[in-house]
Amino acid sequence: MRSAALASSALMLLLAATAGVAQQSASSAADAALRVGAFERAANLFAQQARDGDPEAQYKLASLYRLGRGVEQDDAAAFRWMKAAAERGHAEAQLQLAKMYLAGRGVAADVALARAWLAKAAANGRGEAAALEREIAQHPQREAKEAPAWSATVAPGAIGGGATGGSVRKDIAAGRNGRPAVLDAAWRGQAQALSQLISRGATLGVTDEDGNAPLALAAAGGHRASLELILAAGADPNAVNRVGETALMLAAGKGHRDNVELLLARNAAVGTRSASGESALSKAIRACKVDVAKVLIAKGARVAATVEGGMTMLMLAASFCAEAIAVLDARGATPVNAVDDRGRTALWHAADRGNAAGVRALLGKGADGRIADQQGSLPLLRAIESGEKEAAQLLLVQGAELDRRSSAGNTALMLASQGGQLEVVRALLQLGASADLRNEQGYTALMLASAAGHADVVTSLLAAGADRGLRNKRRQTAVDIANASGQTAVVELLK
């Protein structure tokens, strides 16, 4: 009994260590995506970790929601994730949460709660929190009357000099967070305030923490009137932010066709690429803004270009926007069976995303489902692995190699059995998939289904003649595995 307990403890430690390594790997991947401006991928990765309770991921996801990077701008979502991170002791999140309470951003303004979170952030070593806490204490009248810190209202004396004659920077608002008013007005699309700021000499070259100038913020926000004002004031239409994105890219990614057309008319370069190789066209395709993609292509955007990892525009369309496949194909996109740096085709990417419409469109254009990636994963295997039943069934009809193995030795039938995908299992068996092949650990499809407790799949496999007497490398049969996993219903089927 003691040896069994020790073995169990060792197994738990191993699983915990493996989970820790996996979490670190996911975090590294998310940070790497963030560094190259792949914001949507970063947001997806951070979201997975945030749901698992990682405070750093929660803080970063909140920041992406606050800025509208990789996700739709959403102050309420930003507040929820910032609060989750703050409650787990994340010092920077505590500071930013306090600022959100002060500004009334994503939540009703509450100075008392802001001060409470500032105290926590200060206790955790955030000097800025202590300074802001002292400032609030010195000006108690602000608690009831001060406008939100993110307001772009141009207060008397805030531009060009105060009532006492003191000099105040022309592009800084009166709000206590020091955010330049010209940025706030551009972001909110407050054309009247923006016009006043520009007429009084506001600096259009000022940027936010991501290097976005007023032009970029107005373009991304879909604020046509504000964008016209900024362009008329002489802003550079081809200025880039810290990751090399232009206003045209940001407008395209948000689907603001009128802003895209305006920027193009003012000589915005259609072919500029960011640090990760993204272009205005790739961003439009990722966001499935087909009308914007058409405008960009008509102005010379390269449909044969690639982004980071060697992904083509067709692969992006396969992943995110089936409707764009026909548009790209009509313009001479890369060959349908071209591969990226990991040997993955557009069809593989469509299967990975569960984009059944994309799979169907690509098969109609001659996509080959027998091309595996560098890890030996076929589009069919990837669709099943991802739980994408409709895409998997389309690929089955196309006639992929049914018994082709992944790098771990798993066949499509094994993966479908393990995932409990009964309809796919039945289709594979009907098409002649081998029921008794084993993976690298000696597991058959029957063993995998038994371990997971998928009684209906076990029944189908047995009806197809699966051998219940086969053993894995640990000398276990399917019934041994079901017993060890506590799958009593499956045990009864296998007796």
Helices and strands as residue ranges (DSSP letters): H 2-35, H 39-51, H 55-67, H 75-87, H 91-103, H 111-123, H 127-138, H 142-145, H 181-188, H 191-199, H 214-221, H 224-232, H 247-254, H 257-265, H 280-286, H 290-298, G 308-310, H 313-320, H 323-330, H 346-353, H 356-364, H 379-385, H 389-397, H 412-418, H 422-430, H 445-452, H 455-463, H 478-484, H 488-494
